[in-house]
Amino acid sequence: MKKLILLFTTIISLQCAAQKVQPLYPIPTKEQLAWHEKEFYLFIHFGPNTFTDKEWGEGNEDPNIFNPTQLDCRQWARIAKKAGAKGIILTAKHHDGFSLWPSKQSTHTVRESKWMQGKGDVVKALSAACKQEGIEMGVYLSPWDRNHPKYGTPEYNDVYIATMKELFTNYGPFFELWWDGANGEGPNGKKQIYDFKRFEKAAFSFQQPLIIFSDIGPSIRWCGNEKGFIGNTNWNLLDTAGFARGLGAPHVDTLNQGNFNGKHWIPAEADVSIRPGWFYHASEDDKVKSPDVLFDLYLKSVGNGGNLLLNVPPDRRGLFHPNDSAALMGFAKKRVDAFSNNLFKKASVSTNNQKETALRHLLDENTNTYWSADKNDQVVIQVKLPYQETLNAIVLEEMIAYGQRVIRFSIEAKQGKQFVKVFDGTTIGRKKITTFPKLTTTEIRIVIQESKAAPVLRGLSAYLIQ
């Protein structure tokens, strides 16, 4: 059986290779391709702010304030996995400078707290929990430090690099390192000039492969808002020359849409909190986003070719609150219910394009196979269902390993004797989830009106989302 599977895989690979698709640069790295496939993972904001009811700490908080009574990182990881999240990114150090591990670079850490008699280590506990549950871990390490006495001096850049080294050496590997551009005063009243070029070089020397997030990458970019949505137009490309993190970042519209002819492959990640705030506040227990709202955010982030980073802050016990957990489980169920029954599974497909070879790969639900057109003139793909189906969503996927190509497309459904347009779209990218009013049909047409090069698609599927 194994030999047959290997032979079948080899044949498919040869068929795909025979299409001789030329990449349209820039293209993603192997690490970026793996990141694209994650789709959804959790952010966890946890620290002194959890206990002071603040969003941004001052940096002068008594470490003893941090005292979770029932910390259970295994609960976080277990719920994350059940929710379908591929990993967890932890705020190992926020702007207040408090480290959730006993860092040798600071005197403002869990070591100085009364929690577990100063022997506790949240980063270590979460790292172990993620490994036990089979999900990945990432870290947020704020460059801004409102506690460290060297902040605002050249020496702080050395401290920051040494802090990164501690994390990567003792707790890695990490699937993502998360930076923001926050840059305010330190305890000495000074602001820091961050040496991000050194930071990047050091981080990549500590771990390869690694994905680094910030306004301008280098691996992935901020989507320009903290509301969790990416626009209908989303190029995975970005120009970074002349820009910096924080106040020097590209305009939020550019971050949301990318650059049409961007020089670098830097795709968008949409970050949003399940609550109004990023840290836990008891007053927000009744303001947790519903499964319906979370599903809508999924459609507007993952469904527009990006990834969704959903913040779920543990409470003062060190546990996910029941309301957050219930919302996550409801969200997971909605995704399963929505996309478990592919209505195109038994359909047939044809095209106006001369290249019919490998066209069947559009419907085979195999992300490693694809079909490429032989021209970038208007391409029409026609999907015929064996009988009438009621649907309201169609998912399109480009084979982004060869670059992002589609500029503009539309979807038409046969209604009676004619086709009626039901969706107008721009970019596709790794995944485009199109939704429209419920209809019953036996035939769908996807019309790619414009593309940078001959379209290369790896999948088409259709669903009835209730």
C-alpha positions as CSV (number, residue, x, y, z in Angstrom):
1,M,0.0,0.0,0.0
2,K,2.8,2.4,0.9
3,K,4.5,1.8,-2.4
4,L,1.2,2.5,-4.3
5,I,0.7,5.8,-2.4
6,L,4.3,6.8,-3.1
7,L,3.8,5.9,-6.8
8,F,0.6,7.9,-7.0
9,T,2.2,10.9,-5.3
10,T,5.1,10.7,-7.7
11,I,2.8,10.6,-10.7
12,I,0.9,13.7,-9.5
13,S,4.1,15.5,-8.8
14,L,5.4,14.7,-12.3
15,Q,2.1,15.8,-13.8
16,C,2.3,19.1,-12.0
17,A,5.9,19.6,-12.9
18,A,5.1,18.9,-16.5
19,Q,3.0,22.1,-16.5
20,K,6.3,24.0,-16.2
21,V,4.9,26.9,-14.2
22,Q,7.3,29.8,-14.0
23,P,7.2,31.6,-10.6
24,L,6.0,35.1,-10.5
25,Y,8.3,36.8,-8.1
26,P,8.4,37.6,-5.2
27,I,7.4,34.2,-3.8
28,P,7.1,32.9,-0.3
29,T,9.8,31.0,1.5
30,K,9.2,27.5,2.8
31,E,8.7,29.0,6.3
32,Q,6.1,31.5,5.0
33,L,4.2,28.8,3.2
34,A,4.0,26.8,6.4
35,W,2.8,29.9,8.2
36,H,0.1,30.5,5.6
37,E,-1.3,27.0,6.3
38,K,-1.7,27.7,10.0
39,E,-4.6,30.1,9.4
40,F,-5.6,30.6,13.1
41,Y,-3.8,30.7,16.4
42,L,-4.2,32.4,19.8
43,F,-2.6,35.4,21.4
44,I,-2.3,35.4,25.2
45,H,-1.9,38.7,27.1
46,F,-1.0,37.9,30.7
47,G,1.1,39.7,33.4
48,P,0.8,42.4,36.1
49,N,-1.9,44.2,34.0
50,T,-4.1,41.2,34.7
51,F,-4.1,42.0,38.3
52,T,-4.1,45.9,38.2
53,D,-6.9,46.1,35.7
54,K,-4.7,48.1,33.3
55,E,-3.9,47.7,29.6
56,W,-0.5,49.4,29.7
57,G,1.5,49.0,33.0
58,E,3.7,51.7,34.3
59,G,6.7,49.4,35.0
60,N,6.9,50.3,38.7
61,E,4.3,47.7,39.8
62,D,5.2,45.5,42.8
63,P,6.1,42.1,41.4
64,N,4.1,40.5,44.2
65,I,1.0,41.8,42.3
66,F,1.5,38.9,39.9
67,N,0.0,36.0,41.8
68,P,-2.2,33.6,39.8
69,T,-3.8,31.1,42.1
70,Q,-4.5,28.2,39.7
71,L,-2.2,28.8,36.8
72,D,-2.8,25.9,34.3
73,C,-1.1,26.4,30.9
74,R,-2.2,22.9,29.9
75,Q,-5.8,24.2,30.1
76,W,-4.8,27.1,27.7
77,A,-3.2,24.7,25.3
78,R,-6.0,22.1,25.5
79,I,-8.7,24.6,24.8
80,A,-6.6,26.2,22.0
81,K,-6.2,22.8,20.3
82,K,-9.9,22.0,20.7
83,A,-10.7,25.3,19.1
84,G,-8.6,24.4,16.1
85,A,-5.8,26.9,16.9
86,K,-2.4,25.8,15.6
87,G,-0.5,27.6,18.3
88,I,-0.2,30.2,21.1
89,I,1.8,33.4,21.2
90,L,2.5,34.6,24.7
91,T,3.3,38.1,25.9
92,A,6.5,36.9,27.6
93,K,7.3,40.6,28.3
94,H,4.9,43.5,27.8
95,H,5.7,47.2,27.9
96,D,5.9,47.2,31.7
97,G,9.0,45.2,31.5
98,F,7.8,42.3,33.7
99,S,9.2,39.0,32.4
100,L,7.1,35.9,32.8
101,W,10.2,33.9,33.2
102,P,13.2,34.4,35.6
103,S,15.2,36.4,33.2
104,K,18.9,37.1,34.0
105,Q,18.6,40.4,32.2
106,S,16.0,41.9,34.5
107,T,15.1,42.3,38.2
108,H,11.4,42.7,37.4
109,T,10.3,39.1,36.8
110,V,8.4,36.2,38.2
111,R,11.5,35.5,40.3
112,E,10.8,38.6,42.3
113,S,7.2,37.8,42.9
114,K,5.6,35.8,45.7
115,W,4.0,33.5,43.2
116,M,5.3,30.0,43.7
117,Q,7.9,31.5,46.2
118,G,9.7,33.0,43.2
119,K,10.2,29.6,41.5
120,G,7.5,29.9,38.9
121,D,8.1,30.2,35.1
122,V,5.1,30.8,32.9
123,V,7.1,30.5,29.6
124,K,8.5,27.1,30.7
125,A,5.0,25.9,31.7
126,L,3.4,27.0,28.4
127,S,6.2,25.6,26.3
128,A,5.7,22.2,28.0
129,A,1.9,22.4,27.7
130,C,2.1,23.2,24.0
131,K,4.4,20.2,23.4
132,Q,2.1,18.0,25.3
133,E,-0.9,19.1,23.3
134,G,0.8,19.0,20.0
135,I,0.5,22.7,19.1
136,E,3.2,25.3,18.5
137,M,4.4,28.3,20.6
138,G,5.4,31.8,19.8
139,V,6.5,34.8,21.9
140,Y,5.7,38.5,22.1
141,L,8.7,40.4,23.4
142,S,8.1,44.1,23.8
143,P,11.1,46.3,22.8
144,W,9.7,49.0,25.0
145,D,10.6,48.4,28.7
146,R,9.2,50.9,31.3
147,N,11.2,49.2,34.1
148,H,14.7,48.5,32.8
149,P,17.2,51.2,34.0
150,K,19.3,50.9,30.8
151,Y,16.3,51.6,28.5
152,G,17.0,54.8,26.5
153,T,20.7,54.0,26.3
154,P,22.8,52.2,23.7
155,E,23.4,49.4,26.2
156,Y,19.7,48.4,26.2
157,N,19.9,47.1,22.6
158,D,22.5,44.6,24.0
159,V,20.1,43.7,26.9
160,Y,17.2,43.1,24.4
161,I,19.3,40.8,22.3
162,A,20.5,38.9,25.4
163,T,16.9,38.6,26.5
164,M,15.9,37.1,23.1
165,K,18.7,34.7,23.4
166,E,17.5,33.5,26.7
167,L,14.0,32.8,25.3
168,F,15.2,31.0,22.2
169,T,17.9,29.0,24.0
170,N,15.9,27.9,27.0
171,Y,12.3,27.7,25.7
172,G,12.3,27.4,21.9
173,P,11.8,26.7,19.1
174,F,9.1,29.2,18.4
175,F,6.9,29.4,15.3
176,E,6.6,33.2,15.5
177,L,8.4,36.1,17.2
178,W,6.0,39.1,17.6
179,W,7.2,42.7,17.6
180,D,5.3,45.9,17.8
181,G,6.7,49.4,17.3
182,A,5.7,50.8,20.8
183,N,8.4,53.3,21.8
184,G,7.9,55.3,24.9
185,E,9.7,56.6,28.0
186,G,11.8,54.4,30.3
187,P,12.4,54.7,34.0
188,N,15.1,57.3,33.2
189,G,12.6,59.4,31.1
190,K,14.4,58.5,27.9
191,K,13.2,56.8,24.7
192,Q,15.2,54.0,23.1
193,I,16.6,54.0,19.5
194,Y,15.9,50.4,18.6
195,D,18.5,48.7,16.5
196,F,16.0,46.4,14.7
197,K,18.6,45.4,12.1
198,R,20.7,43.9,14.8
199,F,17.6,42.4,16.5
200,E,16.6,40.7,13.2
201,K,20.1,39.3,12.6
202,A,20.3,38.1,16.2
203,A,16.9,36.4,16.2
204,F,17.6,34.5,13.0
205,S,21.0,33.4,14.4
206,F,19.2,32.0,17.5
207,Q,16.7,30.0,15.4
208,Q,16.1,29.1,11.8
209,P,13.5,28.7,10.5
210,L,11.6,31.6,12.2
211,I,8.7,33.9,11.3
212,I,9.0,37.5,12.6
213,F,6.0,39.7,12.8
214,S,6.0,43.5,12.8
215,D,4.5,46.4,10.8
216,I,7.1,45.7,8.0
217,G,8.0,42.1,8.6
218,P,10.5,40.8,7.7
219,S,8.4,37.7,7.5
220,I,4.8,38.8,8.0
221,R,3.1,42.2,8.5
222,W,0.4,43.8,10.6
223,C,-3.0,44.1,8.9
224,G,-3.3,47.8,9.8
225,N,-6.0,47.5,12.5
226,E,-6.7,45.6,15.7
227,K,-10.3,44.7,14.6
228,G,-9.3,41.4,13.0
229,F,-10.2,42.1,9.4
230,I,-8.3,42.2,6.1
231,G,-9.8,43.9,3.0
232,N,-11.2,42.2,-0.1
233,T,-8.0,43.3,-1.8
234,N,-5.0,41.7,-0.1
235,W,-1.7,41.5,-1.8
236,N,0.9,39.4,0.1
237,L,3.5,41.9,-1.2
238,L,5.0,44.9,0.6
239,D,7.5,47.6,-0.1
240,T,9.6,48.4,3.1
241,A,12.3,50.8,1.9
242,G,12.0,54.0,3.7
243,F,9.6,52.7,6.4
244,A,10.1,51.7,10.0
245,R,8.2,50.0,12.7
246,G,5.8,52.0,14.8
247,L,5.3,55.7,13.8
248,G,7.3,55.2,10.6
249,A,5.2,52.3,9.3
250,P,3.3,52.4,6.0
251,H,-0.2,53.8,6.1
252,V,-2.8,51.5,7.6
253,D,-4.5,51.2,4.2
254,T,-1.3,50.0,2.7
255,L,-0.7,47.5,5.5
256,N,-4.3,46.2,5.0
257,Q,-4.1,45.8,1.2
258,G,-0.4,45.3,0.6
259,N,1.4,46.7,-2.5
260,F,0.3,45.6,-6.0
261,N,3.9,45.4,-7.1
262,G,5.6,45.0,-3.7
263,K,9.2,44.0,-3.7
264,H,8.9,41.5,-0.8
265,W,6.5,38.7,0.1
266,I,5.2,39.9,3.5
267,P,1.7,38.6,4.1
268,A,-0.9,40.0,6.6
269,E,-1.8,38.8,10.0
270,A,-5.0,40.1,11.6
271,D,-4.8,40.5,15.4
272,V,-7.9,41.0,17.5
273,S,-9.0,40.3,21.1
274,I,-12.0,38.1,22.1
275,R,-12.8,40.9,24.6
276,P,-12.8,44.7,24.3
277,G,-9.4,44.8,26.1
278,W,-6.2,42.8,25.6
279,F,-5.7,41.8,29.2
280,Y,-8.4,40.2,31.4
281,H,-10.9,42.5,33.1
282,A,-13.7,41.1,35.2
283,S,-16.0,43.9,34.0
284,E,-15.7,42.4,30.4
285,D,-16.9,38.9,31.3
286,D,-20.2,39.7,29.6
287,K,-18.6,41.3,26.6
288,V,-16.9,38.3,25.1
289,K,-17.3,38.0,21.3
290,S,-19.9,35.5,20.2
291,P,-19.2,32.5,18.0
292,D,-21.0,34.3,15.2
293,V,-18.8,37.4,15.5
294,L,-15.7,35.2,15.7
295,F,-16.7,33.3,12.6
296,D,-17.3,36.6,10.7
297,L,-13.8,37.7,11.7
298,Y,-12.5,34.4,10.3
299,L,-14.2,35.1,7.0
300,K,-12.7,38.6,6.8
301,S,-9.2,37.5,7.7
302,V,-8.4,33.9,6.7
303,G,-11.2,34.3,4.1
304,N,-9.2,37.2,2.5
305,G,-5.9,35.4,2.4
306,G,-4.4,36.2,5.8
307,N,-4.1,34.6,9.2
308,L,-6.1,35.2,12.3
309,L,-4.4,35.9,15.7
310,L,-7.1,35.8,18.3
311,N,-6.3,37.1,21.8
312,V,-7.7,35.2,24.8
313,P,-6.5,36.6,28.1
314,P,-6.4,34.3,31.1
315,D,-8.1,35.6,34.3
316,R,-6.5,36.2,37.7
317,R,-6.6,32.5,38.5
318,G,-4.4,31.9,35.4
319,L,-7.2,30.1,33.6
320,F,-9.3,30.9,30.5
321,H,-12.7,32.2,31.7
322,P,-15.7,29.9,31.0
323,N,-17.2,32.6,28.8
324,D,-14.1,32.7,26.6
325,S,-13.9,29.0,26.4
326,A,-17.5,28.6,25.4
327,A,-17.1,31.2,22.7
328,L,-14.0,29.4,21.3
329,M,-15.8,26.0,21.2
330,G,-18.8,27.6,19.5
331,F,-16.5,29.2,17.0
332,A,-14.8,25.9,16.3
333,K,-18.2,24.2,15.7
334,K,-19.3,26.9,13.3
335,R,-16.1,26.4,11.2
336,V,-16.6,22.6,11.1
337,D,-20.3,22.9,10.3
338,A,-19.6,25.4,7.6
339,F,-16.8,23.7,5.7
340,S,-17.3,19.9,6.3
341,N,-19.5,19.3,3.3
342,N,-17.9,20.3,0.0
343,L,-20.7,20.5,-2.6
344,F,-18.2,20.5,-5.5
345,K,-16.8,17.1,-4.5
346,K,-18.7,15.2,-7.2
347,A,-18.9,18.0,-9.7
348,S,-17.2,18.1,-13.1
349,V,-15.1,21.0,-14.3
350,S,-14.2,22.5,-17.7
351,T,-12.5,25.7,-19.0
352,N,-12.3,28.0,-22.0
353,N,-8.5,27.8,-21.6
354,Q,-6.6,25.5,-23.9
355,K,-4.9,23.8,-21.0
356,E,-7.2,21.1,-19.8
357,T,-4.4,18.9,-18.3
358,A,-4.6,18.6,-14.5
359,L,-7.9,20.5,-14.4
360,R,-9.3,17.8,-12.1
361,H,-6.9,19.0,-9.4
362,L,-9.1,22.0,-8.8
363,L,-11.7,19.7,-7.2
364,D,-9.5,17.0,-5.6
365,E,-9.1,18.7,-2.2
366,N,-5.4,18.1,-2.3
367,T,-3.4,21.2,-1.4
368,N,-0.3,19.8,-3.1
369,T,-1.8,19.6,-6.6
370,Y,-2.8,22.5,-8.9
371,W,-4.0,23.6,-12.4
372,S,-2.4,26.4,-14.4
373,A,-3.9,28.3,-17.2
374,D,-1.8,28.8,-20.4
375,K,-2.5,32.5,-20.7
376,N,-3.5,35.5,-18.6
377,D,-6.3,36.6,-20.8
378,Q,-9.8,36.1,-19.4
379,V,-10.1,32.6,-18.0
380,V,-13.5,31.0,-17.4
381,I,-13.8,27.9,-15.2
382,Q,-17.1,26.1,-15.4
383,V,-18.2,23.7,-12.6
384,K,-21.2,21.4,-13.2
385,L,-22.9,19.8,-10.3
386,P,-24.5,16.3,-10.8
387,Y,-27.8,17.7,-9.4
388,Q,-29.2,20.9,-7.9
389,E,-27.4,22.2,-4.8
390,T,-28.2,25.1,-2.5
391,L,-25.1,27.0,-1.5
392,N,-23.9,30.5,-0.4
393,A,-20.1,30.2,-0.3
394,I,-17.3,29.3,-2.7
395,V,-13.7,29.0,-1.7
396,L,-10.9,29.7,-4.2
397,E,-7.2,29.0,-3.6
398,E,-4.1,30.1,-5.5
399,M,-1.0,28.0,-5.6
400,I,1.0,30.8,-3.9
401,A,4.3,28.9,-4.1
402,Y,4.4,30.3,-7.6
403,G,3.4,33.8,-6.6
404,Q,0.2,35.7,-6.3
405,R,-1.4,36.4,-9.7
406,V,-5.2,37.1,-9.8
407,I,-6.1,40.8,-9.9
408,R,-9.8,40.6,-10.5
409,F,-12.5,37.8,-10.7
410,S,-16.2,37.2,-10.5
411,I,-18.5,34.3,-9.7
412,E,-21.7,33.6,-11.7
413,A,-24.4,31.0,-10.9
414,K,-26.8,29.5,-13.4
415,Q,-30.4,30.6,-12.6
416,G,-32.9,29.3,-15.1
417,K,-31.3,29.6,-18.6
418,Q,-28.9,32.4,-17.8
419,F,-26.0,33.1,-15.5
420,V,-26.2,35.7,-12.8
421,K,-23.3,37.4,-11.2
422,V,-23.2,36.7,-7.4
423,F,-19.8,37.9,-6.4
424,D,-17.1,40.4,-7.5
425,G,-13.7,39.9,-6.1
426,T,-10.2,41.2,-6.5
427,T,-7.3,39.2,-5.1
428,I,-7.4,35.5,-4.1
429,G,-4.1,34.6,-2.6
430,R,-3.8,31.5,-0.4
431,K,-7.5,31.4,0.3
432,K,-10.5,33.5,-0.6
433,I,-13.8,32.6,1.0
434,T,-16.6,34.3,-1.0
435,T,-20.1,34.5,0.4
436,F,-23.4,35.6,-1.2
437,P,-27.1,35.2,-0.7
438,K,-28.3,31.5,-0.6
439,L,-29.1,30.2,-4.1
440,T,-29.9,26.9,-5.8
441,T,-28.1,26.0,-9.0
442,T,-26.5,23.2,-11.1
443,E,-23.7,25.2,-12.5
444,I,-21.2,27.8,-11.4
445,R,-18.8,29.9,-13.5
446,I,-15.6,31.5,-12.1
447,V,-14.4,34.3,-14.4
448,I,-10.9,35.6,-13.9
449,Q,-11.0,38.9,-15.8
450,E,-7.4,40.0,-15.0
451,S,-4.2,38.5,-13.7
452,K,-0.5,39.4,-13.6
453,A,0.4,36.1,-15.2
454,A,-1.5,32.9,-16.1
455,P,-3.5,31.9,-13.0
456,V,-2.3,28.9,-11.0
457,L,-5.1,27.5,-8.7
458,R,-4.9,24.6,-6.3
459,G,-8.6,24.4,-5.2
460,L,-12.2,25.2,-5.7
461,S,-14.9,24.2,-3.2
462,A,-18.5,25.2,-2.4
463,Y,-20.6,25.2,0.8
464,L,-23.9,26.0,2.4
465,I,-23.1,28.1,5.5
466,Q,-26.0,28.1,7.9
